[in-house]
Amino acid sequence: MPWIILFGATLFAGGMVGILVIVFRKVPTLAKLSSEKQPSLNGKLSEEIKTRLSGLKYSNFLPVFLSQLEKSLRKFRLAILKIDNLFVSWIKQARDKSDTWTIRSRAWMEHRRLKKKEETQVLEKLDKTEVSQTIQRIEKEVAKDEDNAFKEKVEIVNSVEEASPMAEPAAVEIFEPQPEEEEILTVSEEEKKYIDAIAQNPKDVESYRALCDIYFNQQSYSDARACFRQVLKLDPTDETTRAKLESIKGLRGGKKNK
């Protein structure tokens, strides 16, 4: 094995010596080559390019190029105009739809407002009707109570008169026991006269009118209203009595004159 290594080292050293010998022998030749002028390829190429560019000025390439450019620009312009027309059409459609929906929305809102207003009016009308019916019912009940009270008063006066036919008092006092207190019913002679007349003839309108005036002056409004209603039942055309009845509706009776 050592002899193989020695042989390889010898060959390597011989090769390096040969290369160095060749280089030293060719150095003068390479020095001469570098000092000689070589023709410039770059100069020829630039001259040729300049010549070709100057020839383009007088050739038909530029007109053809400009013509093609003009055609391309015209086509591009037409394409832009078509796109612009398309956008204009879309904008018009969008505006028309927007106007249509705006009108529909306003109409729907107006319809809803009118419907709500109509419902409110119906409810108000129902409320007014219900209140009016309630008031009328209460007025009827009050009138019925007042009529019954006046009839009871007439009956009491007549029963007292039948119990003492020979007595001629200026005023009749009738005592009725009540649950909590004792109420004194005082009837004047004039009042008793008309009550007797009504007892004899229940359709005596003039006696009822006279009692109306008596009770009205005494501020005994419940008895006055009962008499007014009896007058209107017997004479529905008596507008004066109707007006007096309307004027004392809802009024409470004051103290009677004794």
C-alpha atoms as a printed R data frame, in Angstrom:
    type eleno elety resid chain resno        x      y       z
1   ATOM     1    CA   MET     A     1    0.000  0.000   0.000
2   ATOM     2    CA   PRO     A     2    2.796  2.623   0.699
3   ATOM     3    CA   TRP     A     3    4.186  2.261  -2.763
4   ATOM     4    CA   ILE     A     4    0.756  3.071  -4.297
5   ATOM     5    CA   ILE     A     5    0.583  6.299  -2.268
6   ATOM     6    CA   LEU     A     6    4.093  7.213  -3.273
7   ATOM     7    CA   PHE     A     7    3.305  6.594  -6.931
8   ATOM     8    CA   GLY     A     8    0.204  8.799  -6.813
9   ATOM     9    CA   ALA     A     9    2.067 11.641  -5.128
10  ATOM    10    CA   THR     A    10    4.777 11.467  -7.775
11  ATOM    11    CA   LEU     A    11    2.218 11.733 -10.613
12  ATOM    12    CA   PHE     A    12    0.509 14.718  -8.932
13  ATOM    13    CA   ALA     A    13    3.809 16.570  -8.458
14  ATOM    14    CA   GLY     A    14    4.776 15.915 -12.101
15  ATOM    15    CA   GLY     A    15    1.464 17.274 -13.355
16  ATOM    16    CA   MET     A    16    1.783 20.473 -11.356
17  ATOM    17    CA   VAL     A    17    5.326 21.051 -12.688
18  ATOM    18    CA   GLY     A    18    4.130 20.558 -16.284
19  ATOM    19    CA   ILE     A    19    1.309 23.073 -15.850
20  ATOM    20    CA   LEU     A    20    3.645 25.680 -14.406
21  ATOM    21    CA   VAL     A    21    6.092 25.223 -17.310
22  ATOM    22    CA   ILE     A    22    3.322 25.721 -19.890
23  ATOM    23    CA   VAL     A    23    2.038 28.869 -18.180
24  ATOM    24    CA   PHE     A    24    5.466 30.482 -17.981
25  ATOM    25    CA   ARG     A    25    6.129 29.757 -21.638
26  ATOM    26    CA   LYS     A    26    2.757 31.288 -22.850
27  ATOM    27    CA   VAL     A    27    2.845 34.517 -20.738
28  ATOM    28    CA   PRO     A    28    4.642 36.612 -23.483
29  ATOM    29    CA   THR     A    29    2.157 35.483 -26.118
30  ATOM    30    CA   LEU     A    30   -0.841 36.434 -23.938
31  ATOM    31    CA   ALA     A    31    0.740 39.862 -23.303
32  ATOM    32    CA   LYS     A    32    0.917 40.544 -27.062
33  ATOM    33    CA   LEU     A    33   -2.706 39.543 -27.601
34  ATOM    34    CA   SER     A    34   -3.953 41.943 -24.943
35  ATOM    35    CA   SER     A    35   -2.127 44.921 -26.451
36  ATOM    36    CA   GLU     A    36   -3.721 44.501 -29.977
37  ATOM    37    CA   LYS     A    37   -7.013 46.392 -30.699
38  ATOM    38    CA   GLN     A    38  -10.070 44.236 -31.222
39  ATOM    39    CA   PRO     A    39  -13.017 45.347 -33.417
40  ATOM    40    CA   SER     A    40  -15.999 46.736 -31.343
41  ATOM    41    CA   LEU     A    41  -19.196 44.653 -31.703
42  ATOM    42    CA   ASN     A    42  -21.157 47.097 -29.590
43  ATOM    43    CA   GLY     A    43  -20.447 49.968 -31.977
44  ATOM    44    CA   LYS     A    44  -21.667 48.020 -35.019
45  ATOM    45    CA   LEU     A    45  -24.827 46.938 -33.197
46  ATOM    46    CA   SER     A    46  -25.694 50.501 -32.118
47  ATOM    47    CA   GLU     A    47  -25.102 51.807 -35.658
48  ATOM    48    CA   GLU     A    48  -27.402 49.160 -37.091
49  ATOM    49    CA   ILE     A    49  -30.155 49.968 -34.556
50  ATOM    50    CA   LYS     A    50  -29.941 53.690 -35.340
51  ATOM    51    CA   THR     A    51  -30.185 52.972 -39.036
52  ATOM    52    CA   ARG     A    52  -33.266 50.804 -38.594
53  ATOM    53    CA   LEU     A    53  -34.968 53.382 -36.326
54  ATOM    54    CA   SER     A    54  -34.305 56.180 -38.814
55  ATOM    55    CA   GLY     A    55  -35.749 53.969 -41.546
56  ATOM    56    CA   LEU     A    56  -38.983 53.480 -39.593
57  ATOM    57    CA   LYS     A    57  -39.802 57.171 -40.119
58  ATOM    58    CA   TYR     A    58  -40.187 56.619 -43.849
59  ATOM    59    CA   SER     A    59  -41.757 53.142 -43.724
60  ATOM    60    CA   ASN     A    60  -45.498 52.207 -43.633
61  ATOM    61    CA   PHE     A    61  -45.221 50.638 -40.167
62  ATOM    62    CA   LEU     A    62  -46.169 53.782 -38.275
63  ATOM    63    CA   PRO     A    63  -49.369 54.503 -40.296
64  ATOM    64    CA   VAL     A    64  -50.464 50.882 -39.945
65  ATOM    65    CA   PHE     A    65  -49.771 50.974 -36.223
66  ATOM    66    CA   LEU     A    66  -51.659 54.229 -35.769
67  ATOM    67    CA   SER     A    67  -54.565 52.913 -37.823
68  ATOM    68    CA   GLN     A    68  -54.803 49.792 -35.693
69  ATOM    69    CA   LEU     A    69  -54.510 51.909 -32.573
70  ATOM    70    CA   GLU     A    70  -57.385 54.112 -33.787
71  ATOM    71    CA   LYS     A    71  -59.557 51.029 -34.463
72  ATOM    72    CA   SER     A    72  -58.756 49.628 -31.044
73  ATOM    73    CA   LEU     A    73  -59.584 52.930 -29.346
74  ATOM    74    CA   ARG     A    74  -62.894 53.143 -31.247
75  ATOM    75    CA   LYS     A    75  -63.822 49.608 -30.185
76  ATOM    76    CA   PHE     A    76  -62.829 50.414 -26.617
77  ATOM    77    CA   ARG     A    77  -64.959 53.591 -26.744
78  ATOM    78    CA   LEU     A    78  -67.964 51.610 -28.053
79  ATOM    79    CA   ALA     A    79  -67.504 49.077 -25.272
80  ATOM    80    CA   ILE     A    80  -67.407 51.888 -22.693
81  ATOM    81    CA   LEU     A    81  -70.569 53.444 -24.204
82  ATOM    82    CA   LYS     A    82  -72.367 50.093 -24.077
83  ATOM    83    CA   ILE     A    83  -71.368 49.661 -20.435
84  ATOM    84    CA   ASP     A    84  -72.491 53.238 -19.727
85  ATOM    85    CA   ASN     A    85  -75.875 52.587 -21.396
86  ATOM    86    CA   LEU     A    86  -76.227 49.408 -19.360
87  ATOM    87    CA   PHE     A    87  -75.543 51.275 -16.131
88  ATOM    88    CA   VAL     A    88  -77.971 54.052 -17.150
89  ATOM    89    CA   SER     A    89  -80.661 51.424 -17.774
90  ATOM    90    CA   TRP     A    90  -79.980 49.789 -14.385
91  ATOM    91    CA   ILE     A    91  -80.110 53.189 -12.665
92  ATOM    92    CA   LYS     A    92  -83.453 53.993 -14.353
93  ATOM    93    CA   GLN     A    93  -84.912 50.631 -13.319
94  ATOM    94    CA   ALA     A    94  -83.699 51.098  -9.760
95  ATOM    95    CA   ARG     A    95  -85.209 54.620  -9.643
96  ATOM    96    CA   ASP     A    96  -88.552 53.391 -11.033
97  ATOM    97    CA   LYS     A    97  -88.695 50.557  -8.506
98  ATOM    98    CA   SER     A    98  -87.722 52.950  -5.723
99  ATOM    99    CA   ASP     A    99  -90.516 55.361  -6.710
100 ATOM   100    CA   THR     A   100  -93.005 52.492  -6.936
101 ATOM   101    CA   TRP     A   101  -92.070 51.147  -3.526
102 ATOM   102    CA   THR     A   102  -92.126 54.677  -2.067
103 ATOM   103    CA   ILE     A   103  -95.682 55.207  -3.352
104 ATOM   104    CA   ARG     A   104  -96.756 51.781  -2.084
105 ATOM   105    CA   SER     A   105  -95.164 52.435   1.296
106 ATOM   106    CA   ARG     A   106  -96.888 55.806   1.631
107 ATOM   107    CA   ALA     A   107 -100.216 54.306   0.550
108 ATOM   108    CA   TRP     A   108  -99.834 51.457   3.046
109 ATOM   109    CA   MET     A   109  -98.927 53.880   5.860
110 ATOM   110    CA   GLU     A   110 -101.893 56.118   4.982
111 ATOM   111    CA   HIS     A   111 -104.186 53.087   4.880
112 ATOM   112    CA   ARG     A   112 -102.866 51.953   8.252
113 ATOM   113    CA   ARG     A   113 -103.319 55.455   9.692
114 ATOM   114    CA   LEU     A   114 -106.890 55.697   8.401
115 ATOM   115    CA   LYS     A   115 -107.677 52.201   9.654
116 ATOM   116    CA   LYS     A   116 -106.269 53.031  13.093
117 ATOM   117    CA   LYS     A   117 -108.196 56.303  13.100
118 ATOM   118    CA   GLU     A   118 -111.365 54.472  12.075
119 ATOM   119    CA   GLU     A   119 -110.858 51.891  14.822
120 ATOM   120    CA   THR     A   120 -110.304 54.695  17.331
121 ATOM   121    CA   GLN     A   121 -113.463 56.453  16.177
122 ATOM   122    CA   VAL     A   122 -115.425 53.208  16.427
123 ATOM   123    CA   LEU     A   123 -114.128 52.634  19.966
124 ATOM   124    CA   GLU     A   124 -114.923 56.223  20.925
125 ATOM   125    CA   LYS     A   125 -118.373 55.852  19.423
126 ATOM   126    CA   LEU     A   126 -118.924 52.619  21.344
127 ATOM   127    CA   ASP     A   127 -117.698 54.282  24.534
128 ATOM   128    CA   LYS     A   128 -119.990 57.267  23.982
129 ATOM   129    CA   THR     A   129 -122.894 54.945  23.176
130 ATOM   130    CA   GLU     A   130 -122.223 52.877  26.280
131 ATOM   131    CA   VAL     A   131 -121.923 55.978  28.463
132 ATOM   132    CA   SER     A   132 -125.060 57.457  26.928
133 ATOM   133    CA   GLN     A   133 -126.970 54.219  27.486
134 ATOM   134    CA   THR     A   134 -125.735 54.047  31.068
135 ATOM   135    CA   ILE     A   135 -126.781 57.649  31.701
136 ATOM   136    CA   GLN     A   136 -130.167 57.037  30.136
137 ATOM   137    CA   ARG     A   137 -130.636 53.919  32.249
138 ATOM   138    CA   ILE     A   138 -129.701 55.808  35.407
139 ATOM   139    CA   GLU     A   139 -132.007 58.689  34.456
140 ATOM   140    CA   LYS     A   140 -134.839 56.231  33.873
141 ATOM   141    CA   GLU     A   141 -134.232 54.576  37.236
142 ATOM   142    CA   VAL     A   142 -134.083 57.961  38.998
143 ATOM   143    CA   ALA     A   143 -137.235 59.128  37.213
144 ATOM   144    CA   LYS     A   144 -138.982 55.909  38.179
145 ATOM   145    CA   ASP     A   145 -137.948 56.367  41.809
146 ATOM   146    CA   GLU     A   146 -139.124 59.989  41.762
147 ATOM   147    CA   ASP     A   147 -142.451 59.018  40.182
148 ATOM   148    CA   ASN     A   148 -142.968 56.305  42.779
149 ATOM   149    CA   ALA     A   149 -142.064 58.716  45.558
150 ATOM   150    CA   PHE     A   150 -144.579 61.275  44.267
151 ATOM   151    CA   LYS     A   151 -147.296 58.599  43.984
152 ATOM   152    CA   GLU     A   152 -146.567 57.484  47.537
153 ATOM   153    CA   LYS     A   153 -146.811 61.102  48.645
154 ATOM   154    CA   VAL     A   154 -150.216 61.480  46.975
155 ATOM   155    CA   GLU     A   155 -151.407 58.225  48.516
156 ATOM   156    CA   ILE     A   156 -150.223 59.307  51.959
157 ATOM   157    CA   VAL     A   157 -151.984 62.664  51.674
158 ATOM   158    CA   ASN     A   158 -155.196 60.936  50.541
159 ATOM   159    CA   SER     A   159 -155.006 58.317  53.298
160 ATOM   160    CA   VAL     A   160 -154.565 61.025  55.935
161 ATOM   161    CA   GLU     A   161 -157.505 62.956  54.518
162 ATOM   162    CA   GLU     A   162 -159.711 59.860  54.583
163 ATOM   163    CA   ALA     A   163 -158.695 59.153  58.158
164 ATOM   164    CA   SER     A   164 -159.778 62.647  59.325
165 ATOM   165    CA   PRO     A   165 -162.409 63.991  56.880
166 ATOM   166    CA   MET     A   166 -163.742 66.677  59.229
167 ATOM   167    CA   ALA     A   167 -160.371 68.302  59.893
168 ATOM   168    CA   GLU     A   168 -159.411 71.399  57.951
169 ATOM   169    CA   PRO     A   169 -155.845 72.154  58.901
170 ATOM   170    CA   ALA     A   170 -153.787 74.806  57.157
171 ATOM   171    CA   ALA     A   171 -150.975 72.338  56.803
172 ATOM   172    CA   VAL     A   172 -150.918 68.574  57.102
173 ATOM   173    CA   GLU     A   173 -147.928 66.965  58.774
174 ATOM   174    CA   ILE     A   174 -147.355 63.289  58.088
175 ATOM   175    CA   PHE     A   175 -144.850 61.275  60.073
176 ATOM   176    CA   GLU     A   176 -143.207 58.258  58.452
177 ATOM   177    CA   PRO     A   177 -140.790 56.139  60.499
178 ATOM   178    CA   GLN     A   178 -137.446 55.622  58.740
179 ATOM   179    CA   PRO     A   179 -134.680 53.109  59.515
180 ATOM   180    CA   GLU     A   180 -132.384 55.757  61.010
181 ATOM   181    CA   GLU     A   181 -134.384 58.952  61.481
182 ATOM   182    CA   GLU     A   182 -137.917 60.282  61.396
183 ATOM   183    CA   GLU     A   183 -138.791 62.397  58.353
184 ATOM   184    CA   ILE     A   184 -141.627 64.937  58.592
185 ATOM   185    CA   LEU     A   185 -143.648 65.404  55.422
186 ATOM   186    CA   THR     A   186 -145.296 68.818  55.373
187 ATOM   187    CA   VAL     A   187 -148.038 69.573  52.828
188 ATOM   188    CA   SER     A   188 -149.430 73.062  52.422
189 ATOM   189    CA   GLU     A   189 -153.105 73.734  51.901
190 ATOM   190    CA   GLU     A   190 -152.559 74.792  48.297
191 ATOM   191    CA   GLU     A   191 -150.508 71.701  47.564
192 ATOM   192    CA   LYS     A   192 -153.110 69.488  49.199
193 ATOM   193    CA   LYS     A   193 -155.834 71.090  47.037
194 ATOM   194    CA   TYR     A   194 -154.110 70.093  43.801
195 ATOM   195    CA   ILE     A   195 -153.233 66.644  45.095
196 ATOM   196    CA   ASP     A   196 -156.956 66.126  45.897
197 ATOM   197    CA   ALA     A   197 -157.830 67.263  42.393
198 ATOM   198    CA   ILE     A   198 -155.363 64.778  40.890
199 ATOM   199    CA   ALA     A   199 -156.782 62.024  43.107
200 ATOM   200    CA   GLN     A   200 -160.249 62.825  41.719
201 ATOM   201    CA   ASN     A   201 -158.990 63.128  38.118
202 ATOM   202    CA   PRO     A   202 -155.521 61.597  37.382
203 ATOM   203    CA   LYS     A   203 -155.532 63.357  33.966
204 ATOM   204    CA   ASP     A   204 -155.913 66.874  35.358
205 ATOM   205    CA   VAL     A   205 -153.021 68.576  33.543
206 ATOM   206    CA   GLU     A   206 -153.589 71.980  35.134
207 ATOM   207    CA   SER     A   207 -153.287 70.534  38.637
208 ATOM   208    CA   TYR     A   208 -149.999 68.918  37.663
209 ATOM   209    CA   ARG     A   209 -148.762 72.226  36.224
210 ATOM   210    CA   ALA     A   210 -149.722 74.016  39.425
211 ATOM   211    CA   LEU     A   211 -147.844 71.420  41.500
212 ATOM   212    CA   CYS     A   212 -144.852 71.820  39.158
213 ATOM   213    CA   ASP     A   213 -144.699 75.519  39.950
214 ATOM   214    CA   ILE     A   214 -145.128 74.901  43.681
215 ATOM   215    CA   TYR     A   215 -142.361 72.304  43.856
216 ATOM   216    CA   PHE     A   216 -140.106 74.332  41.543
217 ATOM   217    CA   ASN     A   217 -140.400 77.387  43.795
218 ATOM   218    CA   GLN     A   218 -139.832 75.214  46.886
219 ATOM   219    CA   GLN     A   219 -136.716 73.752  45.159
220 ATOM   220    CA   SER     A   220 -138.193 70.296  45.656
221 ATOM   221    CA   TYR     A   221 -136.717 69.208  42.342
222 ATOM   222    CA   SER     A   222 -137.448 65.489  42.608
223 ATOM   223    CA   ASP     A   223 -141.221 66.133  43.048
224 ATOM   224    CA   ALA     A   224 -141.051 68.847  40.387
225 ATOM   225    CA   ARG     A   225 -139.448 66.461  37.887
226 ATOM   226    CA   ALA     A   226 -142.109 63.832  38.608
227 ATOM   227    CA   CYS     A   227 -144.873 66.405  37.975
228 ATOM   228    CA   PHE     A   228 -143.162 67.681  34.818
229 ATOM   229    CA   ARG     A   229 -143.022 64.142  33.425
230 ATOM   230    CA   GLN     A   230 -146.719 63.613  34.186
231 ATOM   231    CA   VAL     A   231 -147.543 66.856  32.342
232 ATOM   232    CA   LEU     A   232 -145.504 65.723  29.304
233 ATOM   233    CA   LYS     A   233 -147.257 62.353  29.337
234 ATOM   234    CA   LEU     A   234 -150.629 64.091  29.236
235 ATOM   235    CA   ASP     A   235 -149.507 66.931  26.913
236 ATOM   236    CA   PRO     A   236 -146.372 66.008  24.847
237 ATOM   237    CA   THR     A   237 -146.516 69.339  22.964
238 ATOM   238    CA   ASP     A   238 -145.861 71.456  26.074
239 ATOM   239    CA   GLU     A   239 -142.364 72.778  25.209
240 ATOM   240    CA   THR     A   240 -142.280 75.127  28.222
241 ATOM   241    CA   THR     A   241 -142.642 72.223  30.614
242 ATOM   242    CA   ARG     A   242 -140.036 70.247  28.635
243 ATOM   243    CA   ALA     A   243 -137.570 73.135  28.898
244 ATOM   244    CA   LYS     A   244 -138.157 73.435  32.657
245 ATOM   245    CA   LEU     A   245 -137.610 69.688  33.051
246 ATOM   246    CA   GLU     A   246 -134.309 69.913  31.156
247 ATOM   247    CA   SER     A   247 -133.192 72.857  33.302
248 ATOM   248    CA   ILE     A   248 -133.527 70.940  36.593
249 ATOM   249    CA   LYS     A   249 -132.126 67.575  35.470
250 ATOM   250    CA   GLY     A   250 -129.527 66.349  37.908
251 ATOM   251    CA   LEU     A   251 -130.327 69.038  40.508
252 ATOM   252    CA   ARG     A   252 -130.845 67.970  44.085
253 ATOM   253    CA   GLY     A   253 -133.755 69.283  46.046
254 ATOM   254    CA   GLY     A   254 -133.261 72.021  48.600
255 ATOM   255    CA   LYS     A   255 -135.219 72.677  51.770
256 ATOM   256    CA   LYS     A   256 -138.940 72.870  51.390
257 ATOM   257    CA   ASN     A   257 -140.839 75.889  52.509
258 ATOM   258    CA   LYS     A   258 -142.922 75.021  55.590
